[in-house]
Amino acid sequence: MKKLSETMSIVSGVFPRADQLKLDEILGGKDASRIWREQYEAQPQEPPMKLWYLAHPVREDDIRSFDENLKHALKMQKILWGVGFEVINPWYTSVLLYGPGEEEVLQRAIEFDCAVIERCDGLILTGHKLSSGMDIELRSAIDFGKNVVNLIGLPDAIVQTLAHKYSDL
């Protein structure tokens, strides 16, 4: 029976494991992970995926309810994915957990969203208006020098057409 330390070597960071040493021995003393890495790096690499942050109003207003905004945000994500944009909307999880959010939760969520925007290639604005949260996200994207695609207020069919046109950004 193996010791716990042998079965958890990857988690605890203890290297090399016994099976790694055996593989190195079979390979004539060469480091198997180094060989794999060299072979992987020698293969032609596709350009990295461009990741876009999807911004959409959340709170209820005189046009859309909270639930309607959430449904429409998912519809926008589906449309954008369908034309080739790799779109994320991490705020959606926060909203599912906490609702539209009280001030403290909302502030923490916005800070998190801005940190995500910093790591994305661009921002896509969707929905029927520029909400206060979207305005903060937009300012963050501009501060970080990100591409911004503004699809606010456009009918869904036109969003799909324009998104297809700009999917190579």
N, C-alpha and C positions, 0 to 999 in steps of 0.2 A: 504494500500500500504506500502511495506517495505521501510525503510530508506536505502539510499545508503550504509551507514556503515554496515548494517546488511547483505546486499547482497555481499559485498566485504570483509567480515571478513577474508577469507583465504588470499587474496592478501595483505591486510593491516596488517595481523598478529594479529588481535584482536580475542582472544579466551576466553572462549568457546562461540560458537554461541548458539542461542536459541534452535535450533533443537538438538544440542549436549547435552545441559542440559536436555532436555526432554528424550533423549535416556538414559542418565546417570540415570535419575529418574526411568525409566522403569526397568533398570538393578539393581535397589536397591542401587543406589549411587556409583556404580562402574564406572570407567572410561572406556567408550566403546573403545576408541582408544588403551588403554593399553591392554584390553582383546583381541582385534584383533591382536595386536603385539605379545602377548604371544602365541596365537594360531598359528600364522604364524611361529614364531621361533621354535615351537615345531614340526613342520612338517619336515620331512627329506629334506635336501637341496642338490640340485645338485651342483657339483663343479662349480665355476664361469667360464664363457666362457673365453677361451684364445683368446686374440685379437692380430692380427698380422698387421704390417704396410707393405704395398706393395710399394716397390721402383722400379722405371722403368725410363729409359731415357725419356726425354721430347723433348729437342731441336733437330732440324734437323741436320743431319750429312750426310756423304757420303753413308750411308746404308739405313736409313729411314727418311722420312719427319716428320715434326711436327705432322700432322694428322695421319700418320701411327703409330707413337709412341703412341698417345692417344688411337687409336683403339686397338693396341696390349696390352696396359695396361689393358683395360677393358676386353679383352679376357683372360688375365692372371688371373684377379680377378674372372671371371666366372669359369674358370678351378679350381682355388683354392677353391672357395666356393663349387663347385661340389664335392670335395673330403673331405670337412669338415673343412677347414680352415676358421675362421672368419676374413676376410681381409678387411682393410680399406685403402683408398688412398686419404687422405684429400688434398694433393697437386693438385689433379685433379680439384677441385673446383677453386683453385687459378689460375690454368692455363686457365680454361674456362673464368674466369673474366678478367684476365690480359694478356693472351697469354704467350709466353715463359718468359716474364718479363724482365724489365730493372734492372739495378744493385740494386736500392733501394727496388723495389718490390720483386726482387729475394731474397735479404738478409732477408727481413721480412718473406717471405714465408718459407725459410730454417729454420729460428729460430722457427717459428711455428711448422714446421714438426718435428724438434728435440724435442720440448716440447711434441708433440703427441707420439713420439717414446718412450720417458721416461715413458709414461703411458701404453704402449703396452707391451705384453709379448715377442714379438720378431719382427724381421725384415725379410722379404723375398725379395731377390734381383732377379729381372727378367729383361728380355729384351736382347738385343744383345751385350751390353757392360756396363761397370761400368762408368757412367757419373760423372762429377764433383759434381753434386748435390747428387747423390747416394753415392759417396765417403764420403761426409760430413755426410749423414744419417747413413752410415755404422759405421763411427768413433763414432758417437753419440750412436748408439746401443751398441757398444763394451764398451764405457765409462760407460754406464748404466748397463752393465752386462746382456744384452739381448741375447736370442737365435738368431742365424742368419742362414737362409737357403739360400744357393747360387744356383740359377737356371739360372744364366746368360749364354747366348749363347747356351742354349739347345733347340732343336726342341720342338715345343708345345706338341707333343704326348709324348715325354720323360718327359716333365715338369709334365704332368698329372700323369704319372706312378710314378715318384719320389715324387710328392706332396702327392699322396695317401699313399705311404710308410711312409712318415714323418708326416702325419696328426695327429698322437698321441703325438707329441712333447709337 
